[in-house]
Amino acid sequence: SLSPFNIYESDLAKKMIDGLKADDLSIFDRGYASYLFMVLLIQKKKHFIIRCSKSLFVAAKNMFDADAPENMIVLIDAPAQQRRRVKET
């Protein structure tokens, strides 16, 4: 269904998460790269890839260093303020 133009895309995506199948892989663009959205996906055990800018997460920036390995797993720690917001939800 169509939604008003002024609704934030990630708010619409949150409404659709429960409709994803267990083996679905969701791919999101930069506008979805937030700690809260990723926590929601993880809590609901959904597989996802989110594109983000190099400046958003230090860990992502480090992936582009010249001496970084070709393949790596990156863990992102949320800042204290974001951790508090996650606990409130």
C-alpha positions in Angstrom: 0.0 0.0 0.0 1.1 3.6 -0.5 2.1 5.8 2.3 2.3 9.6 2.7 5.4 11.1 1.2 6.6 12.5 4.5 7.0 9.1 6.3 10.6 8.1 6.9 11.6 5.1 4.8 13.1 3.2 7.8 9.7 3.6 9.6 8.0 1.9 6.7 10.7 -0.8 6.6 10.1 -1.5 10.3 6.5 -2.3 9.6 7.5 -4.8 6.9 10.2 -6.7 8.9 7.8 -9.3 10.3 6.8 -10.2 6.7 10.3 -11.3 5.9 11.0 -15.0 5.7 13.7 -16.7 7.8 16.1 -17.1 4.9 15.5 -13.7 3.2 18.4 -11.4 2.9 17.4 -7.7 3.0 19.6 -5.1 1.3 19.3 -1.5 2.5 20.8 1.7 1.3 22.6 4.4 3.3 19.4 5.9 4.7 18.8 2.8 6.8 22.3 2.7 8.5 21.4 3.3 12.1 22.1 1.4 15.3 18.5 1.2 16.3 17.4 -0.2 12.9 20.2 -2.8 13.0 19.3 -3.8 16.5 15.7 -4.3 15.5 16.8 -6.5 12.6 19.1 -8.5 14.8 16.5 -8.9 17.5 14.1 -10.3 14.9 16.8 -12.6 13.6 16.8 -11.1 10.1 19.7 -11.3 7.6 20.7 -8.0 6.2 23.3 -5.9 4.5 23.2 -2.1 4.9 25.3 0.2 2.8 26.9 3.0 4.8 29.3 5.9 4.2 32.9 5.5 5.3 32.5 8.3 7.8 29.5 6.8 9.6 31.3 4.0 11.5 35.0 4.0 12.4 35.0 0.2 11.8 33.6 0.8 8.3 36.2 3.5 7.6 39.0 1.0 8.6 37.8 -1.5 6.0 39.0 1.0 3.3 42.5 1.3 4.6 45.1 0.3 2.1 46.5 -2.4 4.4 43.1 -3.8 5.4 42.5 -7.5 4.5 40.2 -8.3 1.6 37.7 -10.1 3.8 37.0 -9.1 7.4 34.2 -9.2 10.0 33.6 -5.9 11.6 31.9 -5.5 15.0 30.2 -2.1 15.6 29.9 -0.8 19.2 27.0 1.6 19.8 27.8 4.8 21.6 26.4 4.9 25.2 23.5 7.2 24.2 22.4 4.7 21.5 22.7 1.8 23.9 20.3 3.6 26.2 17.8 4.2 23.4 18.0 0.5 22.5 17.1 -0.5 26.1 14.2 1.9 26.0 12.6 0.3 23.0 
